[in-house]
Amino acid sequence: MRTLRNKTAIITGGGNGIGRGIALAFADAGTHVVIADIEEDAARTVAKEASERGVRSLALRTDVADRASVEALADQVYAEFGAVNILCNNAGVVTMGTLDRCSDEDWRWLLSVNLFGVINGIQTFLPRMLAQPDEAHIVNTGSLCSLAAYPLYGIYTTAKYGLAGLTESLRFDLERDEIGVSLLCPGPVQTRMLDRSRDRTAALRGPQPSETPEMEQAMAETRKLMAAGMDPLRVGRKVVEGVRRNDAYILPHPELKGVVEARFTRILAAFDDAAARETGQLPEPTRQGATLEPLSGRVAVITGGGSGIGRGMALAFAKEGMHVVVADIEGETAQKVASEVRERGVRALALRADVTQRASMEEVAERSYAEFGAVHVLCNNAGVIVSGTLQTRTYADWEWVLSVNLYGVINSIQAFLPRLLAQDGNAHIVNTASIVGLMSAPSSGIYATSKHAVVGLSESLAEDLAPHGIGVSVLCPGGVRTRIMDSGRNRPQELAETRPDPVIEKITGDAIDAGMDPLEVGRIVVAAVRRNDRYILTQAGARTLAEQRCSRILAAFDAAAERDPLG
């Protein structure tokens, strides 16, 4: 952005911490600021501090999880200032704890703020920013947890990985419109982040399990780390400079590059394993951790099992002698696949299931255990897709895709995980993401958001469940010959698509039609479960695109270190 003086910036969560730091840093640069925060008194205090720096300011109580509240914010800001040049989607909350101890309410609260709060901001402000003649920039506050999973931050990591996918896709989509987009990924900062539960509504409090001594120690260490962290105003100044340069990634803590690099190394090694498999050089499966051998006689549950990859997995597990529960929103297709499974000499149960409904997945779990007594492999595979640039997508698109691709996985884990733990582990979970969950691409923003989030969830879950003998893999297929482009056939009427993009849909559909046989994907999954692979990659040729993303992010760390060697 050429100049910041007399521009207008909105900062959500601007009443405290990083939001306050960003607001005051922009005020120091001569930018008028709007402080939007769920705590109105805090917003007013920061607005007063900004005014004392010689700029106009406005404080507004805003609940980013409430779409109407964000719409009201936009109306008031445009009436007061006429334009918005910088949108900082910064409001955020955190919960700590292993995912086996997190409640449904924990998931809903954190995702409603950290992920849907950003979506509400973009959907509300982007059409107005595109219509105004002034230049514009969007900053989404992620975290180091957007780029690498940290222990005890599973829900937070899920949201922040999803935000990374959203932000990278949005930057691609808005390049021609000359709207800059940045992802802010801070490490430890002096904030009251761990105290944000003070703003949690009663409906989203839920049961709070008693803290273990280990958890209490982890909380104390985290508070100590944050108390010694970076000054929020310093983070704000880095944001200002990042907006001036139109940085894709704003990295206040370049000294933490090694954590991210280690994750990228593991992903690229998984691509190397996929290449070895394609040439027949991958060694025989040797599972690390609790064994599932023999697979024969064990039980697999597969959501979205009535077609495509789900059917491929069902038949591959049946070939190994496993009994299979085929769960699908299309009951007839589930019955057909169950019949194919039985033809392979094993038992099968077909269930109609809507993964978007927590009660439906609870019923799948109850009936699976009633029929078989145990579940050894859980494949959270149901998925849908919407293509098109984010500036053409609707709230309905977001709600539908995330309800299936992300909440479908969450609902299944919440239903099955207590039961898996009660049977003394010795189980495996496979979450279906996509190769898009490991890279970024234009015109796939909603899908990418959901799949990046599933990758983050899976990486965190793998760490949390390893001590219990439960393995976790994330399946990241490339093009596979499925009917996913026709997934709108099961889209609820209340979330009907209003603006399809036929050109993008044809391009995506052609790539899928030329893709891998789902039965081959199923065979790859079986072998990966035997090995307890973290990443299941079906096409080694996608390594180049994944490596390009890794290289861009690591180069951003290097550039940040060169500008500020002390972080």
Secondary structure, DSSP 8 states (H G I E B T S, - for coil): ----TT-EEEEETTTSHHHHHHHHHHHHTT-EEEEEESSHHHHHHHHHHHHTTTS-EEEEE--TT-HHHHHHHHHHHHHHHS---EEEE-------B-GGG--HHHHHHHHHHHTHHHHHHHHHHHHHHHHSSS-EEEEEE--GGGTS--TTBHHHHHHHHHHHHHHHHHHHHHTTTTEEEEEE---SBSS-GGGGGGG--GGGT-------HHHHHHHHHHHHHHHTSB-HHHHHHHHHHHHHHT-SEE-S-GGGHHHHHHHHHHHHHHHHHHHHHHTT-S-----SSS-----TT-EEEEETTTSHHHHHHHHHHHHTT-EEEEEESSHHHHHHHHHHHHTTTS-EEEEE--TT-HHHHHHHHHHHHHHHS---EEEE-------B-GGG--HHHHHHHHHHHTHHHHHHHHHHHHHHHHTTS-EEEEEE--GGGGS--TTBHHHHHHHHHHHHHHHHHHHHHGGGTEEEEEEE--SB--SGGGGGGG--GGG--S---HHHHHHHHHHHHTSB-HHHHHHHHHHHHHHT-SEEES-GGGHHHHHHHHHHHHHHHHHHHHH-TT-
